[in-house]
Amino acid sequence: MKDVQSGPADVAMPIDRVGVKNLQLPVRVRSRDQQGAVQHTVAEVDLSVDLPAEFKGTHMSRFIEALQDWGEDLGYASFKNLLESVRTRLAARRAHILFRFPYFLQRRAPESGSPGLMNYACLLQGELEGGRLAFMLGVDVPVMTVCPCSLAISAGGAHSQRAMVRIRARFTGFLWLEDLITIAEEAGSSPVFALLKREDERHVTDHAFAHPAFVEDVVRATAQRLAHHPQVTWYRVEVESMESIHNHSAYASIESGGDV
């Protein structure tokens, strides 16, 4: 049959990325807290390659074939294998893959010990060109913040809100999602829990009001911990505070290279 995709392009212009998006795939993610254990979750996957100017199109079915033949745990080595498979099948110079998936941790309430599952939006992104792999791990972590200014000027309390800490990190060796989640949670006034009894709510509130934090405080504390992490080689931190008494969000970001 005629290979239309490999024919000449009407407009001879190279394409940076062409591929498929929003594929759904069950994956297995290693868990730090249980040795040898994996967590089963579902990822949304984007795959793409570069396309030279002389070709009309790419072969979309080969992306699906590479993904179907993969079926491995989601980790550095297996991710690189998938990138190499995509690049080889598509005869490309560069291959790009993005996995987005929820990761679940059981958190116990601080006083009652009641268990509850917290879900965190995670991503794994990679680009392979030649033998060089650029690899990035990311997670979005909700925290609670109490406004230091409001606390200082108010007689009976202060306004508090939920903030989202978004971490993106490149690294050497193996970097646990749990490490990034802990770093983010410790930077806020308090972690967020799935289940709290009354005694837990009192504990969380007292702890948060004893540790007020601006959005600037949260982003700096997160960046400082990432800068000191032995595996992290580059990071970007964004913190968005969904303000409770303002009709806007407060925002701050730090990228690796700043003075922390």
N, C-alpha and C positions, 0 to 999 in steps of 0.2 A: 504493500500500500504506500501511497505517496506520503512522504514526511514533510508536511507543510511547514511545521515549526522550524525545520532546519534550512528552509529556503531563504532567499534574500529579503531583507526588511524593506518596506516601502520608504521609510525614513531611516537612513543609516546613522543611528544614534545609540550609543551604549546606554544600558539601563542599570542603575545601581542595585536595585533589588526587584526581583519578580518571584512570585511564589504563591503560597496558599496561606490562609489565615483562619483562625477560629476553629481548628480541628479539636475534637474532644477525645481524650485518651486517658485510660486508667494508668496510674503510675505508682511506683513504690518509692518512698522517701525514708532514708535511714533516720532512726530515732536515737538521740544522745542518751536519754535517761534509762533505756533498756538495752543492754548490750546485745548486739546482733539483731535487734528488732527492727522492723520496717513498718511504716504507716502507709496504708492504702488510701489514695486520694484520686481525684480526677483533675487533669490539667487541660487548659486551653492552649493550643500549640500553634505558633506561626513559623513557617519555614520559607526561606527565600535564598536565591543566589543572584550573582551578577550575570548580565547577559551582554555579550559583545555586540557591536553595532551591526555586524553582517548577518545576524540571525533574526528571523522574523519573530520567533517565540521560543519559549521553553517547553519542556515536557512535564506538564502538571502531574500526571499520574505517577511519575517517578518519585515525587515527594511522598506520596501516600505509600508507595511500595517501601521506601526507606523506613518510614515510621512503622509500618506493619511488620517488617522484618526485624525491627529493633527489640522491643519488648524487654528492656532491662531496667534495673533499679536506676533511679535518677541520681547520678553522681558525676564527679569530674570525668572519670575514665569512660563511662558509658555515654556521657554527653558528647565527649570528643569523638567517640566511635560513630555516633549518629551524624555529627557534622561531617566527618570524613566520608561517610556513606552517601550523604546528600551531595557533597561536592563531586565525588567520583561519578555517581549516577548521572548527574547533570553536566558533567564535563566542564565545571565552572572553576573560576579562580578563587572566588570567595563564597562561603556558605554562612548563613545566619539562621539561628534558631532562638525562639523565645517560648519558655514554658511559664504559664501563670496558673497557680494552684492554691487552694486553701490548705493550711497546715493546722492541726489541732493539738492543743496541749490541755491536759487536765490540771486545773488549778484548784487548790483547796482554799476555802475562805479563811482569813487570818485568825479568827477566834473559834468559830464553831467547827472548822475543818470540813465543812460541807463541800463535796466535790462538784465541779462544773467544768464543761468543756469550753475553752476559748478557741476561736478560730482566727487565724492571721493570714492575710493576703500576701502570698509570696511570689517571687519570680526568679527564674534562672535564665540568663541570656548569654549567648555566645556567638562569636564570629571566628571562623577558621580561614586563614589565608596562607597558602603554602603549609608549612609545619607550625605556624604560630597561632596559638589559641588565645583570644581575649575572652575572659570569662567573668561574669558578674552575678552575684547573688543579692537578692533584695527582699525586704519584708516591711509591711506596714503594721505598726503597733499602736493601739489606742492607749492613752494614759489620761489621768486626771490632773488638772493644774488648778492651783489657787493663786489669784492675783496678789502679788506682794504689795502693790500700791493700795489696792482696795482694803487689804488687811491692815495696813498701817494707818489709814485715814478714817476707818469706820469704827464705831463704838461697839457694835454688836455682831460683826461678822465680816464676810468678804464674798465676792462673787467667785464661783468656780465653774469649770467647764471641761469638756472632753477635748483633748488634742490628739492629733495623729502624727506619730513619728515615722517618717519614711526613710529607711536606710538602704543605700546601694553600695556594695563593697566588692572590690577585687582583692584577691588573696592568693597565698601560696599554701600548699598542703591541703588540709581539710578544714572547712569552716562550718560550724554547726549553726543551724537556724536558731536553736535555743540560745546560743551565745548572743546573737544580735537582738533577740527578743528581750533578754535580760538586760542588756545594755540600755535599750530604749526605756524599759519599764523603770529602771533605777534613776533615769534622768528626770522623770516627771515628779509631781507632788505625791502621786500614788499610782500603783497599777490599777487596771480595770478588771473586774471579776464577772464571771457569768452568773454566779449565785451568791447572795449575801443574806444572812439572817440579821436580826436587829443588832446583836452584839458585834457582828462583823461591820455593819454600816457605821456604828459608833467608832470602831477601831480605824476604819478607812478614813472617816471624816477627821478624826483627831490627828492621824498621821499626816494627812494632806495639809491641814492647816498649820501643822508644825514644820512643813517643808514647802512654803510657797515658792512659786517659780514663774517668771515671765517666759514667753516663748523663746526669748533670747537665752535665758538660763538653760532651758531644755536642750536647745540645739548645741550650745557650747559643751554642756556636760556629755551629750552623746558623742560629739566629735572628739572630745578629749579621750573618752574610753576607747573609741575606735583607733585613734592615733597610737594608743599604747598597746593595742592588741597585737600579739606576735605574728598572727597569720595575715592581718589586713595590710595590703600594700597601697590601696587607694580607696577613698570613700566619698560619698555625697550624702548629706543629711538634710532633709527638709522637715520642718515642723509647722503644722497648721493647727491653730487653736480656734475652734468653733465657738466664738465668744457668746456668753450667755446674756450680756446686757448691751451688746452692740449689734448693729445690723450688718456686720462684716466679720471676716475672720482675720486673725493676726497670723503673720507668716515670717519665718526666718529660715535661712539655709547656709550651710558651710560645705565647701568642697575641699578635699585633701589638698594640702599645700599652705593652708592658713596657719597662723601661730596659735597652737593649742597647748 
